[in-house]
């Protein structure tokens, strides 16, 4: 170390600092608390005074966080668990406002969250700052006085060579529907590279995860930020439909007994000016082993083995749909007449209570207006194999039952 001019060089090494003790200095400002976690920091530094100010250089920096837990104050169960988080080979140049990171890695992290009725997520309040009770109105008014003009400074530049997140799990409950919906994402792997704070280059994306234990999602491609663009190869396999029942309840009256979605293809989105179409998709979509249940009878009124849309070409803005083949294999439809004289299908495909409501004058005027042009749809082949149709007239069954009862009397 020298004092004139000031210059210092050396190595920093802090091992297994308890994050619980460090968090104690700021815990009054947040709703979260850290009951567990260890921090290790090491690296080489060089500090000196220059004509441009104090110059700080850091190289070979490494930051490791182990066994981190974050929970809501007053609660026992952690909402965030991160066994291992690493930032390796960090270099910092203070005067140049430049940060370079070789890799960011995390393993086996788990996040538990929920969305409340008002649409807010628990993490919004968990990490929101708590207003200090010592702030008086005079303090607030003084701090919000006319700000002095500040000269614009050059922004910091940050470059991360590799980002690797492995075996993450995300457990979320959506409490907005009448019946909460639970979505479980696990075995999540995410990888990207050459991440720049300038956001001027598309990022390569490699993302895969398991959805609700049975489904598998794979996304591979690139995402651009400015301008926003997406180019992805997509694969969705065996995505169970039953967990999404709470989102259907306001619109239909049937229950999803079973069924799985499969999708494979390429999608492209671009938000550039004078670029058409804005969204494209080319591939195939299928729904297998579907069973839609009538809750009144607890029996399926519609089911099939496979419904597939092959050779699908979808464009959005302008919108058009082209299909090489639509194939429906082993469909079963059960038709019946309810006691009010309406068909079961009309009832089950209508929102709850809609059949009892008469159209308003506004709705009637809207229906009389000139309809929009039909959506351009082209289907080359439609194939239906082994169709079964069952007819069950409830009114007739009730009448027969009454006749038998009368003869017995």
C-alpha positions in Angstrom: 0.0 0.0 0.0 1.2 3.5 -0.8 -0.3 6.8 0.5 0.9 9.4 -2.0 -0.6 8.7 -4.5 -2.9 6.3 -2.7 -2.6 2.7 -4.0 -3.6 -0.6 -2.6 -3.6 -4.1 -3.9 -4.4 -7.5 -2.4 -6.8 -10.4 -2.1 -10.2 -10.5 -0.4 -11.4 -13.7 1.2 -14.6 -14.1 3.3 -15.7 -17.6 4.0 -19.1 -18.8 5.2 -20.5 -15.5 6.4 -23.9 -16.1 8.0 -26.5 -14.3 5.9 -28.8 -14.3 8.8 -26.5 -11.9 10.7 -26.0 -9.7 7.7 -29.7 -9.5 7.0 -30.3 -8.3 10.5 -29.0 -4.9 9.5 -31.7 -4.4 6.9 -34.5 -6.7 8.0 -36.7 -3.9 9.3 -37.0 -2.6 5.7 -38.5 -5.7 4.2 -41.2 -8.3 4.9 -38.8 -11.1 4.3 -36.4 -12.8 6.6 -33.4 -15.0 6.1 -33.2 -17.8 8.7 -30.3 -19.6 7.0 -27.6 -19.1 4.4 -23.8 -18.8 4.0 -21.9 -16.4 1.8 -18.3 -16.8 0.5 -16.5 -14.0 -1.4 -13.0 -14.0 -2.8 -11.1 -12.2 -5.4 -8.1 -9.9 -6.2 -8.5 -6.1 -6.1 -6.4 -3.0 -7.0 -7.4 0.5 -5.8 -5.6 3.7 -6.8 -6.2 7.4 -7.2 -5.9 8.9 -10.7 -6.7 12.2 -12.4 -10.2 10.9 -13.2 -10.9 9.8 -9.6 -10.6 6.6 -7.6 -10.0 3.6 -9.8 -11.1 0.2 -8.5 -10.3 -3.0 -10.4 -11.5 -6.4 -9.4 -10.5 -9.6 -11.1 -10.9 -13.4 -10.4 -13.8 -12.6 -8.2 -16.1 -15.4 -7.0 -19.3 -15.2 -5.0 -20.9 -18.4 -3.5 -24.2 -18.7 -1.6 -25.0 -22.0 0.1 -28.1 -23.3 1.8 -30.1 -20.0 1.4 -33.6 -19.9 2.8 -36.0 -16.9 2.5 -39.3 -16.9 4.3 -42.1 -14.5 5.2 -41.7 -12.8 8.7 -43.6 -14.8 11.3 -43.8 -17.9 9.2 -41.8 -21.2 9.5 -41.8 -22.6 6.0 -39.3 -21.1 3.5 -40.7 -19.7 0.3 -37.4 -19.8 -1.5 -34.7 -22.4 -1.0 -31.4 -22.2 -2.9 -28.8 -24.9 -1.9 -26.2 -23.5 -4.3 -25.7 -20.2 -6.2 -22.4 -19.3 -7.8 -21.0 -16.2 -9.6 -17.6 -17.0 -11.0 -14.6 -15.1 -12.4 -16.0 -11.6 -12.0 -14.1 -8.6 -13.1 -15.0 -5.0 -12.4 -13.6 -1.7 -13.7 -15.0 1.2 -11.7 -13.9 4.1 -14.0 -15.0 2.3 -17.1 -18.2 1.2 -15.4 -17.7 -2.2 -16.8 -18.6 -5.6 -15.2 -17.7 -9.0 -16.8 -18.9 -12.3 -15.4 -17.8 -15.7 -16.7 -20.7 -17.7 -15.3 -23.8 -17.6 -13.1 -24.9 -21.0 -11.9 -27.6 -22.3 -9.5 -28.7 -25.7 -8.5 -31.8 -27.4 -7.0 -33.6 -24.1 -6.1 -37.2 -24.2 -5.1 -39.8 -21.4 -5.1 -43.3 -21.5 -3.5 -45.7 -18.8 -4.5 -49.3 -17.9 -4.9 -51.4 -15.3 -6.8 -54.1 -13.6 -4.6 -57.6 -12.7 -5.7 -56.5 -9.2 -6.6 -53.9 -10.5 -9.0 -50.9 -9.7 -6.8 -48.2 -12.3 -6.2 -46.8 -13.0 -2.7 -43.3 -12.1 -3.8 -44.4 -8.5 -4.5 -45.0 -7.9 -0.8 -42.3 -10.2 0.4 -39.6 -8.0 -1.1 -41.4 -4.7 -0.9 -39.7 -2.2 1.3 -41.4 -1.3 4.6 -41.9 2.4 5.2 -39.9 3.7 8.1 -42.0 4.8 11.0 -39.5 7.6 11.7 -40.3 9.3 8.4 -42.3 12.5 9.2 -44.3 14.5 6.7 -41.7 17.2 6.9 -39.0 14.8 6.0 -41.0 13.5 3.1 -41.9 17.0 1.8 -38.2 18.0 2.0 -37.1 15.0 0.2 -39.7 15.5 -2.5 -38.7 19.2 -3.0 -37.7 20.4 -6.4 -34.8 18.1 -7.5 -31.6 19.6 -8.7 -30.7 19.0 -12.2 -28.4 16.0 -12.5 -26.0 15.5 -15.3 -26.6 12.3 -17.2 -23.9 9.7 -16.7 -22.8 6.9 -18.9 -24.6 3.6 -17.9 -22.8 0.6 -16.6 -22.2 -2.2 -19.0 -22.5 -5.8 -17.8 -21.7 -8.9 -19.7 -22.4 -12.5 -18.5 -20.9 -15.2 -20.6 -23.0 -18.2 -19.4 -26.1 -18.6 -17.3 -27.0 -22.1 -16.1 -29.9 -22.9 -13.9 -30.4 -26.6 -13.2 -33.1 -28.7 -11.5 -35.3 -25.8 -10.3 -38.8 -26.3 -9.0 -41.6 -23.7 -8.9 -44.9 -24.5 -7.1 -47.6 -21.8 -7.7 -51.2 -21.6 -6.6 -53.5 -19.3 -8.5 -56.2 -18.2 -6.0 -58.0 -15.9 -8.5 -60.4 -18.7 -9.8 -63.3 -19.8 -7.5 -61.4 -23.1 -7.1 -57.6 -22.4 -6.8 -55.5 -23.8 -9.6 -52.1 -25.3 -8.7 -49.2 -25.4 -11.2 -46.1 -27.4 -10.5 -43.0 -26.9 -12.5 -40.0 -29.1 -11.7 -36.9 -30.5 -13.2 -36.4 -27.1 -14.8 -33.2 -26.4 -16.7 -32.4 -23.1 -18.3 -29.3 -22.0 -20.2 -28.3 -18.9 -22.1 -25.1 -17.1 -22.9 -23.7 -13.7 -23.9 -26.2 -11.8 -21.8 -25.5 -8.1 -22.1 -27.0 -5.1 -20.2 -27.3 -3.4 -23.6 -29.9 -6.0 -24.7 -29.0 -5.4 -28.3 -28.4 -9.0 -29.3 -30.8 -12.0 -29.3 -30.2 -14.4 -26.5 -30.0 -18.1 -27.1 -32.6 -19.9 -25.0 -32.5 -23.6 -23.9 -35.4 -24.2 -21.5 -36.9 -27.5 -20.4 -39.1 -28.5 -17.5 -41.8 -30.9 -16.3 -45.3 -29.6 -15.8 -47.7 -31.0 -13.2 -45.6 -34.2 -12.9 -46.7 -35.7 -16.2 -46.1 -33.1 -18.9 -42.8 -32.2 -20.5 -41.9 -28.8 -22.1 -38.9 -28.1 -24.3 -38.1 -24.7 -25.8 -35.0 -24.0 -27.8 -34.2 -20.9 -29.9 -33.6 -17.2 -29.3 -35.3 -14.2 -27.8 -34.5 -10.6 -28.6 -35.4 -7.6 -26.4 -35.0 -4.5 -28.5 -36.8 -5.0 -30.7 -38.8 -7.8 -29.1 -38.6 -11.0 -31.2 -39.0 -14.7 -30.5 -37.7 -17.7 -32.5 -38.4 -21.0 -30.8 -38.6 -24.7 -31.5 -41.4 -25.9 -29.2 -42.3 -29.3 -27.8 -45.1 -29.9 -25.4 -45.7 -33.6 -24.5 -48.5 -35.0 -22.3 -49.7 -31.7 -20.8 -52.6 -32.8 -18.5 -55.7 -30.7 -19.1 -57.5 -31.5 -15.8 -55.4 -29.1 -13.6 -56.7 -26.2 -15.8 -60.3 -26.9 -15.0 -60.6 -23.9 -12.7 -60.0 -21.6 -15.6 -62.8 -23.2 -17.6 -65.5 -23.1 -14.9 -66.7 -19.5 -15.6 -67.3 -20.4 -19.3 -68.6 -24.0 -19.4 -70.5 -26.4 -17.2 -68.6 -29.6 -17.9 -65.7 -31.1 -16.0 -62.5 -32.3 -17.6 -62.1 -35.9 -16.6 -58.9 -36.6 -18.5 -57.0 -35.5 -21.5 -53.5 -34.5 -22.5 -52.1 -31.9 -25.0 -49.2 -32.4 -27.3 -47.6 -29.7 -29.5 -44.6 -29.7 -31.7 -43.5 -27.0 -34.1 -41.7 -23.7 -34.7 -43.0 -20.3 -33.7 -41.8 -16.8 -34.6 -42.8 -13.5 -33.1 -41.6 -10.1 -34.2 -42.8 -6.6 -33.2 -41.0 -4.7 -35.9 -42.7 -2.0 -37.8 -44.3 -2.9 -41.1 -43.5 -6.6 -40.6 -46.2 -9.2 -41.3 -47.4 -11.5 -40.0 -46.5 -10.7 -36.4 -46.8 -14.3 -35.2 -46.3 -17.5 -37.1 -46.5 -21.2 -36.0 -45.8 -24.2 -38.1 -46.2 -27.7 -36.7 -48.9 -30.0 -35.2 -51.2 -30.1 -32.2 -53.0 -33.0 -30.6 -55.3 -33.8 -27.7 -55.4 -37.5 -26.6 -57.5 -39.5 -24.3 -60.0 -36.7 -23.7 -63.1 -37.2 -21.5 -65.5 -34.4 -20.7 -67.8 -35.2 -17.9 -71.4 -34.1 -17.2 -71.4 -33.3 -13.4 -75.2 -34.1 -13.2 -74.6 -37.7 -14.2 -70.9 -38.1 -13.5 -70.6 -39.7 -16.9 -68.7 -38.6 -20.0 -70.7 -36.9 -22.7 -67.8 -36.4 -25.0 -64.6 -38.4 -25.4 -62.1 -39.5 -28.0 -58.9 -41.4 -28.3 -57.0 -38.8 -30.5 -57.8 -35.4 -32.1 -54.8 -34.2 -34.2 -54.2 -31.1 -36.3 -51.4 -32.0 -38.7 -49.4 -29.7 -40.9 -50.7 -26.6 -39.1 -49.7 -23.2 -40.4 -50.9 -20.3 -38.3 -50.4 -16.6 -38.9 -51.5 -13.8 -36.7 -52.0 -10.2 -37.9 -53.0 -10.8 -40.5 -54.6 -14.0 -39.3 -55.0 -17.2 -41.4 -55.0 -20.9 -40.7 -54.0 -23.8 -43.0 -54.2 -27.5 -42.1 -53.1 -30.5 -44.0 -55.3 -32.9 -42.0 -57.7 -32.9 -39.1 -58.1 -36.4 -37.7 -60.5 -37.5 -35.0 -60.1 -41.1 -33.8 -62.7 -43.1 -31.9 -65.0 -40.2 -30.8 -68.0 -40.9 -28.5 -70.8 -38.4 -28.1 -73.7 -38.9 -25.7 -76.8 -36.7 -26.5 -79.7 -36.4 -24.2 -82.6 -34.0 -23.4 -82.6 -32.5 -20.0 -85.9 -32.1 -18.0 -86.2 -28.5 -19.2 -86.3 -29.6 -22.8 -82.7 -28.5 -23.7 -79.9 -30.7 -24.9 -77.2 -31.7 -22.5 -74.5 -30.4 -25.0 -76.1 -26.9 -25.1 -76.2 -26.8 -21.3 -72.6 -28.1 -20.8 -71.1 -25.8 -23.4 -72.8 -22.7 -22.0 -71.5 -20.6 -19.1 -73.3 -21.3 -15.7 -76.7 -19.6 -15.6 -76.7 -18.4 -19.2 -79.6 -20.6 -20.4 -81.8 -18.8 -17.9 -81.0 -15.4 -19.1 -82.7 -13.6 -22.0 -80.6 -11.5 -24.4 -80.6 -7.8 -23.6 -81.4 -5.1 -26.1 -77.7 -4.2 -26.4 -76.8 -7.8 -27.1 -79.6 -8.0 -29.7 -78.4 -4.9 -31.5 -74.8 -6.2 -31.5 -76.0 -9.5 -33.0 -77.8 -7.5 -35.8 -74.7 -5.6 -36.7 -72.7 -6.5 -39.8 -70.5 -9.5 -38.8 -66.8 -9.3 -39.3 -65.3 -11.1 -42.3 -64.8 -14.9 -41.6 -61.4 -16.1 -40.5 -59.5 -17.6 -43.5 -59.2 -21.3 -42.8 -58.1 -24.0 -45.2 -58.3 -27.7 -44.4 -57.2 -30.2 -46.9 -58.4 -33.4 -45.3 -60.9 -34.1 -42.5 -60.9 -37.7 -41.2 -63.2 -39.3 -38.5 -62.7 -42.9 -37.6 -65.1 -45.1 -35.5 -67.6 -42.5 -34.5 -70.1 -43.6 -31.8 -73.2 -41.6 -31.1 -75.5 -42.5 -28.1 -79.0 -41.0 -27.7 -80.6 -40.8 -24.3 -84.0 -39.0 -24.0 -84.4 -38.2 -20.3 -88.0 -37.0 -20.8 -88.9 -40.3 -22.4 -87.2 -42.3 -19.6 -89.1 -40.2 -17.0 -92.4 -40.9 -18.8 -91.8 -44.6 -19.0 -91.0 -44.7 -15.3 -94.3 -42.9 -14.5 -96.2 -45.4 -16.6 -94.7 -48.3 -14.9 -95.4 -46.7 -11.5 -99.1 -46.2 -12.5 -99.5 -49.8 -13.6 -98.1 -51.1 -10.4 -100.6 -49.0 -8.4 
